Amino acid sequence: MEYVNFGKAGVKVSPLALGLGLRGQGDADAAQRLIEHAIDSGINLIDCANIYGLMDDRANVGRSEEILGKAIQGKRDDVVITSKVFSQMGTGPNDAGLSRYHIMREVERSLKRLNTDHIDVYLIHAYDETTPQEETIRALDDLVRAGKTRYIGCCNHQAWQACKALWIADSINATPYMCIQNMYNLLNRDLETEMFGLVREEGLGVMCYSPLAVGLLSGVYSPDEPPPAGTLWAKRQDEFSQRMRGATGQVISTLKRLAAELGKTPAQLAVAWVLSHPEVTIAISGSDTIEQLDDTLGGVGWELDSAIREALDEVSRSFVRLIAPPA
């Protein structure tokens, strides 16, 4: 594993991270072994959130942090961990969002579940239209100054939202966002429209989640076949059929063909394509099993041929959402 600087920050991270959404994993012991295997394989960035739990079940909210806390005991100084705040954690009026009240309460709860005294990168999980950004940024800056987190960042932001936050931090002499985390893959190239320009200008790190497009690019699915029984998309057959009739099916077919030519799996090629963009620091694997993670690990450590990159760019071009020019 070759490690890279996280944006312009000095901390070095693996280009592949393990994400702990654990939507298809219901066994806490297996999840812990998955984390330990990831670390043993050279992955030093584990991406978590206070809302994450086993099997994407509301009854398991917070379980991913607890499992991560157990897995990193004895090796805390060897890993970079993230967690996130924003999501609905209860039924009360202040159980969600990015108010100082909610942030200060939830960071303490996350630290307790993680069994650590600090989070390396604390991320806001989404944009909060009901809380002034200055309130959020001042609260996060206080966490950095108190040593409860080393860096801060944002998830699921548009470029203007992240840019405004950077401007506010600069104007009040607060800690700025070090990174952004958004979806990016061959079937969702929205980051290229505006965010990549901001990233280059400000030196932000970029964490890309769902590099396999919720499994569609994993190699498990084919446009001319129904989704295999027991898979996530088998539960979404109508949506699956609709998507496969269009450009999605063409991307998957091309990805499979090119991967076979390279002697790689579709998942490995899809990850390599994401990481071939110089703006991207990290691709986050949402693997639920060691076998899935081992497949994804094959997407790092090699350089994507320019001709292959261009072929994938071309077949997925319709997934770059264009911004209409001003009237």
TAFEN-V128907 format. One record per backbone hydrogen bond with DSSP energy under -0.5 kcal/mol. NH is the residue of the N-H (numbers start at 1). CO is the residue of the C=O. Records with the same first field share a line. If there is no record, write none. Layout:
NH=CO, CO
This chain:
4=13
6=11
7=5
8=203
9=6
13=4
15=2
17=283
18=45
19=17, 285
20=47
25=22
28=26
31=27
32=28
33=29
34=30
35=31
36=32
37=33
38=34
39=35
40=36
41=37
42=39
43=38
46=80
47=18, 45
48=46, 82
50=84
52=49
53=21
55=22, 25
56=21, 53
57=54
60=57
61=58
62=52
63=60
64=52
66=62
67=63
68=64
69=65
70=66
71=67
72=68
73=70
75=72
78=75
79=76
80=44
81=79
82=46
83=121
85=123
89=87, 95
95=92
97=86
103=99
104=100
105=101
106=102
107=103
108=104
109=105
110=106
111=107
112=108
113=109
114=110
115=111
116=111
119=148
120=81
121=81
122=151
123=83, 121
124=153
125=85, 123
127=156
129=127
131=128
135=132
136=132
137=133
138=134
139=135
140=136
141=137
142=138
143=139
144=140
145=141
146=142
147=144
148=143
149=143
150=119
151=120
153=122
154=179
155=124
156=181
162=158
163=159
164=160
165=161
166=162
167=163
168=164
169=165
170=166
171=167
172=168
173=170
174=169
178=152
179=152
180=205
181=154
182=207
184=209
185=188
188=185
189=319
192=189
193=190
194=190
196=191
198=194
199=195
200=196
201=197
202=198
203=199
204=199
205=178
207=180
208=206, 282
209=182, 207
211=284
213=210
216=213
217=212
218=215
225=222
231=228
234=231
235=231, 232
236=233
237=234
240=236
241=237
242=238
243=239
244=240
245=241, 242
246=243
248=243
249=243, 246
250=246
251=247
252=248
253=249
254=250
255=251
256=252
257=253
258=254
259=255
260=256
261=257
262=258
263=259
264=259
267=218
269=265
270=266
271=267
272=268
273=269
274=270
275=271
276=272, 273
277=274
278=276
280=277
281=206
282=206
283=15
284=208
285=17, 283
293=289
294=290
295=291
296=292
297=293
298=294, 295
299=296
300=297
309=305
310=306
311=307
312=308
313=309
314=310
315=311
316=312
317=314
319=316
320=317
321=319
322=320
324=322
